[in-house]
Amino acid sequence: MAYVIGDDCIACGTCIDECPAGAISEGEKYSINPDVCTECGTCADVCPSEAISLPA
């Protein structure tokens, strides 16, 4: 199950630079392509607003 970016996203770009799969897209709120996400967790580890997590 791919990681998701929640409403706490501040669109800082930190996760994009760290994603080894290139699964994250820019926008007002960033998004993760579930077909590309490898579930490595790197994005969640570096997110300063803790907006990235696995879905419940």
Steps between C-alpha positions, in 0.01 A plus 500: 500500500650832391568792730261796485545870564248659735358848536792604724723515189674838472630435144861556606650255248710303747331171417540540123876536532521186715264262317716240322210385282387844380148429618420845641341781297490871582179691552323714759513180699752245377386152400653153476432277201405163654608315185856633535540513881726222630390551863857571613389767749774750415246774430330452835835503679599841358162678505529799736122523551450125549237507223604170338384164629367161401120502463304375799 
